[in-house]
Amino acid sequence: SLFLSPMAALAPHEAPPFVYRCTECGGTYTPGDDRVRYLCPSCRQDTPSGCPSSPLHGVLEVALDYEWIRRRLAGLPPTAAVDCNLFCPVPAVYHPPLAVGGTPLVCANRLAHELGFEAESVWVKNEGLNPSGSLKDRASFLVVAEANRLHEDRVIVASTGNAAAATATLCAAAGKQAVIFVPENAPQAKLCQSLVHGANVVRVRGTYDDAVRMSFAEVERSGSGLCRNTAYHPFTIDGKKTVAFEIWEQCGRVTPDVVVVPMGDGVILAGVFRGFSDLVGAGLASRMPRLLGVQAERSDAIHRLVTTGTYQDANDPSTVADSISVSAPSNALMAARAIHETHGKTILVSDHEILEAQGLLARTAGIFTEPAGAAAVAGLCKSARTGDEWLPRSHARIVILATGMGLKDVGAALQHVKLPDPVDVV
């Protein structure tokens, strides 16, 4: 099961009724509409080269028929298992044969004590235990499932490394070709994952944003394949919403007070927002969590949009947290909306704070997360230590998304720890 414990409710070829809804104009499109595979045709904006502008305009979300879901759930006892596929736009028969999700939610009492919280207040969702070692597997699972449904043999993606490894892994499981564009400075461990799984990897002499432009050019040139670029394909958001379902289930079917999310393109945060929105819409949850979005100091475009109301690219997004390094975040507009609608906020953290938090989480909770996941920890640490009144203290439940495994970028961790000198045998 991708989302929750299964209960026979949908046939393998059945999916819930849904439409694609534009997150800007609100226009809706039925699945199978020839005009729509990626962005809203009315709101999409292209650059002179023909590539979509960034941040993306006309990002689509999956809008489920909640009344239909409520009818399917009617009569079930409150503790009954909920069929994950009630919320999944791609029928189960097309799903790749590789289990994704089901990662543990870890009670981090020693970290909570360090930050002045009560016991059982701080929890960590350890996404590093997904098949390729990151939360990005959730999005790749659903996009590859859609490629199966459409009989597409190739999946094309631009990535700083994690989405590349996730796409390569799921494509290998499904017998498809992954075509991946990455910046030349992507961590070797992530490149190795993609290559070992048989992906066609193109290293771009440039930034992640340059890799995105080249991937769009390949989609346009080839005229075939499914593009998995984050937020460009609506299922990249919908796949990531599954982490919200699991958090709700693991919290005893109660919405946590705060979910702390690292932000690069803003798609993970949008996925969390979408997941809890689905739970509320289906009548399973009574409220939304507040979202704390964390960005690196130099990769701050979404933070500035939220705090000033004006969008501007990050001039120099370089950061030790490569997974959230982006000049023009593709899903900035939807992420900012999610922050505002949940009465959330954003915060910036330095590379030093990220590496400090990486070590703190490892020492207090036994979880070695990559720098992007550590950015979420750093954001909570900074908010707690500065006495931010926005942060609940009494009887609170705060969930941190540790989005990837630390072994994906050992070089970053080695900036903050020193290998001991060898000793002579005695």
PyMOL commands that set and color helices and strands:
alter all, ss='L'
color gray80, all
select helices_A, chain A and resi 66-73+84-87+92-94+109-114+127-129+136-150+162-174+188-196+208-222+234-240+242-250+267-281+301-308+322-324+332-341+351-365+371-385+406-413
alter helices_A, ss='H'
color red, helices_A
select strands_A, chain A and resi 18-22+28-29+60-64+105-107+122-126+154-158+177-183+200-204+226-227+258-262+290-296+345-349+398-402
alter strands_A, ss='S'
color yellow, strands_A
deselect
rebuild
show_as cartoon
